[in-house]
Amino acid sequence: MKYLKPHAWNVGYKKAVEIQERLQKSIILKGSAKNCKLIAGADVSYTKGSEIFYASVVVFNLKTMERVEEVTASGKVDFPYIPGLLSFREAPILLKAFEKIKAEPDVIILDAQGIAHPRGIGLASHIGLLLDKPTIGCAKTRLTGEYNEVCGEAGSQSPLMVKDKIVGAVLRTRKNVKPVFVSPGHKIDLKTSIALILRSCRGYRLPEPVRQAHNLVKKTATKKIGTHPFFEKWDVSQFSS
C-alpha cells in the first residue's frame, strides 16, 4: 500500500497539536463501504523498557472472514507517550507495516480512536487520512465523551457525546462483556462503522481483524525479545505489553 507524504513525526507538543488541527479539517465522515470485500485490522505492541515498537496488519475477506494476508514491522520509537498524541508515537510503525500489504483492504479497523478524540483526530483518523482509506476506531477504553450505560445484550449501543455532538458509539459486541468505543476515522459514517464492527466479530469482544492483529503483534514482540541471549532462561511474556 502507498500512503500520502507524511508530515514530520518527531516534533514538539505545540507543533503536534497544530498538525492535528490542520489535518482534522480534511476528515470525511461519509461513506457506506457497500462494496467492501477486504477488511483489515491493525495493532501495535512494544516491550517494556525498550525503544522498539512492533506493528501488525491482518487482512480478511469480509464475507468469509478468511485470512488473506498478514504482515509485521518493527522500528524505534521517537515520540513519548502523551495522551491525545498517540498518532505521533504509533503511526510511523503502522505505516511501515501497511507499506508491505499487497492485498489492499477496503476498510481498516484500528484498536484506537477515530474522531472520538479531544481534537477530533485520533490514530484511526490520522492513519485514514494518510492512507486515503476508510478507517474505523474500535477502542477498549474511552478517551473523551459522555454516554449512558449500555444494556447487556450483544448489539446494544449508546451514543458517545461530546457536548451536543455524537462522535461515536459505546457498543456491546458480546453479551455481558465490556463494550468497545467505536468512532468513524475517515471516509466512513458511524452507522456503517458500527455495522462493520458487529459483522466482523466472531464471539469475542474485539472484531476478528483487530483481535488477530493483536495476537500477531504480541507474538512477534515476544518472539523478538526472546531471541536475545539475556532472556533465554526467562519467561518473556511478562515483558510484552
C-alpha positions as CSV (number, residue, x, y, z in Angstrom):
1,M,0.0,0.0,0.0
2,K,1.1,3.5,-0.7
3,Y,0.4,6.5,1.6
4,L,0.5,10.2,1.3
5,K,3.7,12.0,2.2
6,P,3.5,12.5,5.9
7,H,4.5,15.5,8.0
8,A,7.4,15.3,10.5
9,W,6.7,13.0,13.4
10,N,9.4,13.9,15.9
11,V,8.0,17.3,16.8
12,G,7.2,19.2,20.0
13,Y,3.8,19.2,21.7
14,K,2.6,22.5,20.3
15,K,3.6,21.6,16.7
16,A,1.9,18.2,17.0
17,V,-1.3,19.8,18.1
18,E,-1.1,22.3,15.2
19,I,-0.7,19.4,12.8
20,Q,-3.7,17.6,14.2
21,E,-5.9,20.8,14.0
22,R,-4.8,21.3,10.4
23,L,-5.4,17.6,9.3
24,Q,-8.7,17.4,11.2
25,K,-10.3,19.8,8.7
26,S,-9.8,17.2,5.9
27,I,-11.6,14.3,7.7
28,I,-14.6,13.0,5.7
29,L,-17.4,11.4,7.7
30,K,-19.4,10.0,4.8
31,G,-19.2,6.6,3.1
32,S,-21.2,3.4,3.3
33,A,-18.5,0.9,2.2
34,K,-21.2,-1.0,0.4
35,N,-18.6,-2.7,-1.8
36,C,-16.3,-3.7,1.0
37,K,-14.7,-7.1,0.2
38,L,-11.4,-6.9,2.2
39,I,-11.2,-5.6,5.8
40,A,-8.1,-5.2,7.8
41,G,-7.2,-4.9,11.5
42,A,-4.1,-3.2,12.8
43,D,-2.4,-3.1,16.1
44,V,0.9,-2.0,17.8
45,S,2.8,-3.5,20.7
46,Y,6.1,-2.9,22.4
47,T,8.3,-4.4,25.1
48,K,8.5,-2.5,28.4
49,G,11.8,-0.6,28.8
50,S,12.5,-0.9,25.1
51,E,12.5,1.7,22.3
52,I,11.4,-0.8,19.7
53,F,7.8,-1.0,18.6
54,Y,6.1,-3.7,16.6
55,A,3.1,-3.3,14.3
56,S,0.9,-5.8,12.5
57,V,-1.8,-5.7,9.8
58,V,-4.0,-8.7,9.1
59,V,-6.4,-8.6,6.1
60,F,-9.6,-10.7,5.9
61,N,-12.2,-11.5,3.4
62,L,-15.2,-9.8,4.9
63,K,-17.7,-12.3,3.5
64,T,-16.0,-15.5,4.7
65,M,-13.7,-14.0,7.4
66,E,-10.9,-16.0,6.0
67,R,-7.4,-14.6,6.4
68,V,-6.0,-13.2,3.2
69,E,-2.7,-11.6,4.2
70,E,-0.7,-10.7,7.3
71,V,2.4,-8.5,7.8
72,T,4.5,-7.2,10.6
73,A,7.0,-4.4,11.0
74,S,9.3,-3.1,13.7
75,G,11.1,0.2,14.4
76,K,12.4,2.6,17.0
77,V,10.1,4.9,18.9
78,D,10.9,8.6,18.6
79,F,7.9,10.2,20.4
80,P,6.9,10.0,24.1
81,Y,3.6,8.7,25.3
82,I,1.3,11.8,25.5
83,P,-2.5,11.3,25.8
84,G,-4.2,12.6,22.7
85,L,-1.0,12.4,20.6
86,L,-0.8,8.7,20.1
87,S,-0.5,9.1,16.3
88,F,2.9,10.6,16.6
89,R,4.1,7.7,18.6
90,E,2.5,4.8,16.7
91,A,1.6,5.9,13.2
92,P,5.1,5.7,11.7
93,I,5.5,2.0,12.6
94,L,1.9,1.3,11.4
95,L,2.6,2.9,8.0
96,K,5.7,0.8,7.7
97,A,3.6,-2.3,8.1
98,F,0.9,-1.1,5.7
99,E,3.5,-0.4,3.1
100,K,4.1,-4.2,2.9
101,I,0.5,-5.0,2.2
102,K,-0.3,-6.3,-1.3
103,A,-4.0,-7.3,-0.7
104,E,-5.2,-3.7,-0.3
105,P,-8.1,-3.5,2.2
106,D,-11.3,-1.6,1.5
107,V,-11.7,-0.7,5.2
108,I,-9.3,-0.7,8.1
109,I,-10.1,-1.1,11.8
110,L,-7.7,0.0,14.5
111,D,-7.6,-0.5,18.2
112,A,-7.6,3.2,18.6
113,Q,-9.9,6.3,18.5
114,G,-11.3,7.9,15.3
115,I,-13.0,11.2,15.8
116,A,-13.7,10.4,19.5
117,H,-10.7,12.5,20.4
118,P,-10.2,15.9,22.1
119,R,-9.3,17.4,18.7
120,G,-11.4,15.1,16.6
121,I,-8.5,13.2,15.1
122,G,-7.4,10.1,16.8
123,L,-4.9,7.5,15.5
124,A,-7.6,5.8,13.3
125,S,-8.5,9.1,11.6
126,H,-4.8,10.1,11.2
127,I,-4.0,6.8,9.5
128,G,-7.1,7.0,7.3
129,L,-6.0,10.4,6.1
130,L,-2.5,9.3,5.2
131,L,-3.6,6.0,3.5
132,D,-6.6,7.7,2.0
133,K,-8.8,4.8,3.1
134,P,-11.9,4.3,5.2
135,T,-10.9,3.7,8.8
136,I,-12.7,2.9,12.0
137,G,-11.6,3.3,15.6
138,C,-12.6,0.5,17.9
139,A,-11.0,1.2,21.2
140,K,-11.2,-0.7,24.5
141,T,-11.3,2.4,26.6
142,R,-12.9,5.9,26.3
143,L,-10.7,8.9,25.6
144,T,-13.4,11.6,25.6
145,G,-17.2,12.0,25.7
146,E,-20.1,11.0,27.8
147,Y,-22.6,8.2,27.4
148,N,-25.5,6.3,29.1
149,E,-25.0,2.8,30.4
150,V,-25.4,0.1,27.7
151,C,-27.6,-2.9,28.4
152,G,-26.0,-6.3,28.4
153,E,-27.2,-7.8,25.2
154,A,-24.8,-8.0,22.2
155,G,-25.5,-5.3,19.7
156,S,-26.7,-2.8,22.3
157,Q,-25.3,0.7,22.0
158,S,-25.3,4.2,23.4
159,P,-24.2,7.4,21.6
160,L,-20.9,8.8,22.7
161,M,-21.4,12.5,23.1
162,V,-19.1,15.5,23.3
163,K,-21.3,18.4,24.3
164,D,-24.2,18.1,21.8
165,K,-22.3,16.2,19.1
166,I,-22.3,12.5,18.6
167,V,-18.7,11.4,18.0
168,G,-19.1,7.6,18.3
169,A,-21.0,4.8,20.0
170,V,-20.4,2.6,23.0
171,L,-21.1,-0.8,21.6
172,R,-21.7,-4.2,23.3
173,T,-20.2,-6.8,20.9
174,R,-20.7,-9.7,23.3
175,K,-23.3,-10.4,25.9
176,N,-22.4,-9.1,29.4
177,V,-18.8,-8.3,28.3
178,K,-17.4,-4.8,28.5
179,P,-18.4,-2.7,25.5
180,V,-16.0,-1.1,22.9
181,F,-15.8,2.5,21.9
182,V,-16.5,2.9,18.1
183,S,-15.9,6.0,16.2
184,P,-15.5,6.7,12.5
185,G,-12.0,7.5,11.4
186,H,-12.1,8.8,7.9
187,K,-14.2,8.2,4.7
188,I,-17.0,6.4,6.6
189,D,-20.0,7.2,8.7
190,L,-20.9,6.0,12.2
191,K,-23.8,3.7,11.2
192,T,-21.6,1.8,8.7
193,S,-18.7,1.7,11.3
194,I,-21.0,0.0,13.8
195,A,-22.4,-2.4,11.3
196,L,-18.9,-3.5,10.1
197,I,-17.7,-4.0,13.7
198,L,-20.6,-6.2,14.5
199,R,-20.3,-8.1,11.2
200,S,-16.6,-8.8,11.8
201,C,-17.0,-10.1,15.4
202,R,-16.7,-13.8,15.9
203,G,-17.8,-14.4,19.5
204,Y,-15.1,-12.1,21.1
205,R,-15.2,-8.6,22.4
206,L,-13.0,-7.2,19.6
207,P,-13.7,-7.7,15.9
208,E,-11.7,-10.5,14.4
209,P,-9.4,-8.4,12.3
210,V,-8.2,-6.4,15.3
211,R,-8.1,-9.4,17.6
212,Q,-5.9,-11.3,15.2
213,A,-3.7,-8.3,14.5
214,H,-3.3,-8.0,18.3
215,N,-2.4,-11.7,18.7
216,L,0.1,-11.5,15.8
217,V,1.9,-8.4,17.1
218,K,2.1,-9.7,20.6
219,K,3.5,-13.0,19.3
220,T,6.0,-11.1,17.2
221,A,7.1,-8.8,20.0
222,T,7.5,-11.8,22.4
223,K,9.5,-13.8,19.8
224,K,11.8,-10.9,19.1
225,I,12.7,-10.2,22.7
226,G,13.1,-13.9,23.3
227,T,15.9,-14.2,20.7
228,H,18.2,-12.0,22.9
229,P,20.6,-14.2,24.9
230,F,19.8,-12.3,28.1
231,F,16.2,-13.6,28.0
232,E,16.8,-17.2,27.1
233,K,16.1,-18.6,30.6
234,W,13.3,-16.2,31.4
235,D,9.5,-16.1,30.8
236,V,9.5,-13.3,28.2
237,S,5.7,-12.9,28.2
238,Q,5.9,-10.7,31.3
239,F,7.8,-8.1,29.2
240,S,5.2,-7.7,26.5
241,S,2.5,-5.0,26.7
